[in-house]
Amino acid sequence: MFKKYILLLLLSFGIVFANAQSAYITSNKTKFLVNGAPYHYIGANYWYAGLLATSEAGKIRLKNELDFLNNHGVNNLRVLVGAEGSGNIIGVQRVGPPLQASQGVFNTDMLKGLDYLLAEMGKRNMKAVLYLSNNWEWSGGFLQYLNWNGLVADSVLERKLSWDETRDIGSKFYDCAPCLEAYNKQLMLVLNRTNQLTNKKYTEDEAIMSWEIANEPRPMRPAAIKSYKKWISTVAATIKTLDKNHLVTIGTEGYIGTEKMRVYKSIHRDKNINYLTIHIWPKNWQWFKGTDMAKDYKSVIIKTEKYINKHVAVANKLNKPLVIEEFGLPRDHQQYNQQSATSFRNRYYETIFTIWQQSVLSGGPIAGCNFWAFGGTARPIEGQVFWKASDDYMGDPPMEEQGLNTVFDKDETTWKLILHFLKK
């Protein structure tokens, strides 16, 4: 009993210390700072949090889940700003309701959800990383901009695309002037907003840690790299012109998402980009095959460590912080129900957290990590694999099996692991 009391006291002290951080997050060389002190974190991807707050029932769920996260020491959340367009897109039911229903037509009521989220995060002194659009179709994103401007026909969006088709089409975004203008209008709308609940300008809200240009923006084809780099530099400069208080990052996966490491280095060298990001997806990148993760698990760990180390070297060279802002692994045997075990995922998380911890203790550049993804109180529907518009949101986007990579509130062994690292 005494040991339990001491543990609760220590955790409470840690949470109080985290909650005391109320100023803007800044970067200085390879460190994040808050109130002049180092800022390190284990955070979560909670991309649908702003969408939750657009209904009364969603607000209740959101408040309870924010309390849960805060009580477990997770105070940094990566969130989607808003979706573009509505309905099915290349075979996927996209998330919504949309912020930009049609090109240049905005439903500003959707930003009331983001207002509510930031107000509640501010009460808990939590920090948000807000990404402004998406390279992938599940929230509309770049593909929707291309469709609005006649570069992707409606008939094409009605069917599944091959990977080559996806790359060919996606690479057109960076040379599509009206697409970029539509993106800029959404950016301007968001950055010029004043929270209707707190009367704080978004550009002056300490609940925001950073603006992220997009989720996983890729050139998609080598021929688009020049335009891709120009667009990133232009958007970063625009954000910094509008907002002097918050950090800016790109949202990249690493060199796997930029065709070459030299491109990754180049875009993060930009003076308006404050820190680097990487994402790690062993399943999507086919680092293991089938449902038996045990067979290839050692190889997965070796590849993960090498991938991180290569980007740590770049962060050190550029003298900027690095965040491992997406990483995930399916439940054992790739089961989707919440009752299935998470032994391999926990071991994988432990590997990532250990690398983060060692970097923190040695003064390295890895400042934070955000696991993918928090599912809170949502649960997969028995007999159903993919998301429908009437379903609760959880960590897995609509095109992925619901429950595959999600960390639910009842995944006790995973939360014990997170607390183990945070209390250190």
N, C-alpha and C positions, 0 to 999 in steps of 0.2 A: 504493500500500500504506500509506504514511504517513497519507494522508487517511482511509483506511478505519479505521485504528487510532484516529485522533483521534475519528472519529464514534462508534465503539464505546465509547470512553472517556467521551465526553459523554453517550451514552445510558445507560451504566452509572451515571454520576453522578446522572442524573435519576431512575433507578429506585431507587438507594440513598436519594435524598432523599425520594422518595415512600414508600419502605418505612420510613423513619424516623418517619413519622407514625403514632403508635400510640394517641393519645388519642381521646376522643369528638369528633365534628364538632359545632361549635356555629355559631350564626348571630349576627351583630352588624350591625344595619342591613342593607345590601345585600351583605354578605360572609359567606362561610363561613370558619370558622377551625379550625385544628387546632394544638394546642400554642401558641396565640397567633399563628400565622402564617396568611396567606391560603391557602385550599384551593380550587383550581380543577382541573377534570378533563375529559377526554374519556372517557366510559364506554360501556358496552354494555348492551343488554337481553339478558338470559340467563335468561329466565323459567322455563325447565325445569331449572335447575341443581339445585334441591333434589330434583326427581323423579329425576334421574340417579343421585343418591347412594343410592337405595333398592335398588340391586343391586350386586353385586361388580364386574360388568363396567362398570356405569355409574360406579362410583367410580374405576376406572382411567382411563376416558375423562375424567371430571371433573378429576382431578389433572393430567392432561396438558394439558387445555384451559386450566385456571387458570394453569399455567406459561406456556403460549403467550401468553395475555392479559397476564400480568405482564411477560413479556419484551418485549412490544410497548407497554408503558406504560399499558395499560388496567387501572385499579385500582378502578373503581367499577362495580358490577353491579346491575341492577334485576331482582328475582326474585319469582316467585309463591310465596306461603306454602303454599297447598294448594288442591286442587280440592274441589268439593261435588258429591256424587252420582256416578253412573256410567252408562255406556251412551250411546246416541244421544240428541241433544237438538236439536230442530228441524232435523233432517237432518244434524247434525254429530256425528262421533264425538269426544266430549270427552276431554280429557287425564286422566291418572290414573296410578296408583290414587288414590282420593280421601282427603283428610284427614277429611272429614265424609261418611261413607258414606250415612247417612240422618240426618234431623234429630235433633240432639242425641247422635248416636252417632259417636264419633271413633275413628279408627284411629291411635293415637299412634305406631305404628311408622313412619308416614309422616314424623313429625317427626324421626326418627333421620336421615333424609336431609338435613333442614335443619341438624341438629346437625353432621353431617359437613361440609356445605358451609361453615358458619360457622367450624368448626375449621380447615379448610384455607385459607379466606380469611384468618383470623387469622394463620396462619403466614406468609402473604405480605403481611400488612398491607394487605389490600384492604378495601373498604367496600361494604356491601350496603344497597340500598334495598328493603325488603320490603313488597309490597302484599298486603293482607289478604283481599281478595275481588275480584270482577270484575263489571262491569256487563254483560259479554257472556257468551254461552252456552258458549263453548269450554272453560271450566273449571267449568261449572255456574253459579256465581255467583248473582246476584240472581234470575234466572229459576228456578233450582232452588229457592230459598227460597219463591218464590211458588207453585210447584208443590206443594211439601210442605204448604203451608197452604191448598190448595184454591182458589187464585185463578187457576191455570192448569191446565186438565184434561190428563190424560195424552195424550188424543187430539190436543190442540193441539200438544203437544211432539213429536208424531210426524211433523209436516209442516213444511215451510218456511213462515215467516211473512212477510207483506209488511212494509214499513218502517212503515206506519201501525199495523199490528197490534203490531209490536215496541214501538213507542212507547207505545201504549195500555196494553199489559201491563206493560212495564217501569216506567211511572210509578206503578204501584200499590205498589211495594216500600216507599216511604217512609211510607205510612200503614198498613202491615201490621205490627201490633204483634208477633205471633209470629215474623214474618220477621226483624224487627230484634233480637228476643231471641235467635234462633238465631245470627245474625251475632255478637252480643255474646258468646255462649258460646264461639264459635270464637276471637274476639279474646282473651278472658280466658285460654283454654287456652294460646294461643301466648305471650302476654306474661308469663304466670306460669311459663313453662317454665324449667328448668335444663338446660343442655346436658349430655348424658350422657357426652360425650367430654372436655369441658374443665372440667366442674363450674362453669361460669359461668352465672349467671342471664342470660337473654336481655336483661333490662333493664340488665345491667351488662357487656354484651359490646361491646367497642370495634370489633369487626368490623361491627357494625350502624351505619349512618349515620342511617337514618330509618325510621319506620313510615309507610306510605302507606295511607290509608283504603280505597281500592279502585283498580282499574284503570279509568280513564275513567268515573267515576260521573257520570251525567247525570240531570237531572230528567225527561227524555224528553218531557214535556208541560208547558206553562206552568202548568197548574193544580196541578202537583206542586211548584212552586218553593218555596213556603213550607215544606212538610214536608221537602223536600230540604235546605234551608238549616238547619233545626232539627236534622236528623239529623247533618249534618256537624259542627255545633257540639258536639252531645252526644258524638259518638264522639271528636272531638279532645280534649275535656275528660277523657273517660274514660281515654284513652291517657296523657295527661299526669299523671293521678292515679296511674297504675300505674308510670309510667316518667319519672323526672326527668332522665335522661341523654341521651335521644335526641331527634332532631328529628321533627316530624310534618308531613306534607303531605297533600294531598287526592288527587292523581293525575289532575287534569282536563286536558282537551285545550286549554283556553282558552275564549274566548267562543263558539266553534262548538259546544262541548259543554255550555254552560250556558244556552242560549237567548238570553241578552243579556249584554253586557259588564258592566252594573251588577250582575248576579248574580255574575259572576266576581270582581268587586271585593269584593263584600260577603262572600263565603265566605272569601276570603283575608285579609280585614281581621281576622278572628277572632284573638284574642291567642294561642290555642293552635296556630295554623297558622304554622309557621316560615318556609316559603318557597313560592313559586309554581311551577307547572309548566305547560308547554304541550306539545302534540303536533302534528305537522304531517304530513298525509297527502295529497299532491297527487293521487294516483291515486284514493283512496277519496272524496275531495271533488270529483272530476271537474274538476280544474284542467287536465287534459289528457284528450284523448279518443283511443280506439283504442290501437294499439301503437306508433305513431310519435310518440315523445316530442319529436323535433326540432322539429316544427311549432309546438308550444305551449311550448317550453322557456323562452323569454324571459318569457312571461307567468307561468309557474310561479315563476320567480325573483323577479319583481316582487311577486307575491302573497305569497310566502314572506317577503320582507323587510318588507312592510307588516304582515303578521300578527305577526311578531316585534316590530317596533317598537311596535305598539299595546300589546302586553303588557309591553314594557320600560317604557313610560310608566306603566303601572299599578304595576309593581314599584317604580319610583322614588317614586311617590306614597305607596305603602304602606311604603316603606323596608325592603323585604325582598328576599332573593336570588330569582333566577329560574333555573330549569333547563329546557332544551329536552330533555325526557327521552324523547321518541319522535320519530323522523323517518326516513323511508325512501323509497326509489325502486326500482322494478323494474330488473332487468338489461335491457340493450339489447333492444329489440323484444319485451320481456316474455317472454323465454326463461327456462326454469326450470333448465336444466342448468348445472353449475358451469363448463363450458368457455366459455359465452357471455360476451360482453364486458360491462363495467360502466362504460363511458365516461360516460354521462349521470349515473349514480349518483355516480361520483367527482367530477364537476363540481358536483353538488348538495351532496355532503358538504363539498366545499371552500368553497362558499358559506356553509354553516352554521358550519363551523370558523372561517372568517374573521370572521364576525360575533361569534362567541364570543371569539376572540382580541382583536379590537378592543375589546370590552367589558372584557376583563381588563386590557388595557394602559391604557385610559382611566378605569379605576375604575368601570365600569358594573356593573349588577346581574346580568348573565348569568354565573353562577358555573360552570355545568357543562352538558354535553350528553351524552346517551346514545343512540347510533345503534340503529336497529332493523334487524336483530337479529343476534346472533352465532350461527352454526351449527356452528362448530368443524369436527370431522372427519366429520360426517354428510354424506350426499350424497342428492340426489333419486334415486328409482328410475325407471329408464328405462321409459317407457310408462305410468307411473302419475302422476296429477296431485295427488290429495289424500292426506292422512295416514291410515294405518290403525293400530290399536292395537299391532300388532307392529313397527311401523317405529321407526327411530331418531328422536329429537326433533331438530329444527333450529329456526331462528328463526321460521319461519312457523307460526302456529297451524293447527289442523286444517281450518278452513273456507277457508283460503287455499292457493293453489297452492304446493306445496313447492319451495322454491328461489327464489321470486319476489322477496322482499325480504331474503333471508338473505345475510350476509357469511360466507363460508367461510374456513377457515384458509389455503387456497391462493389466495385473491383478493389476490395480491401487490401489485397497483397500489393497492388500497384501503389495505392495511396500510402501504405506503410513505407514502401521503398522511397517515395518522394520525400516523406517526412524525415526519413533517415538521413538523406543528403542535406536537406534544408536545415536541420538542427545542428549540423556541423558548421 
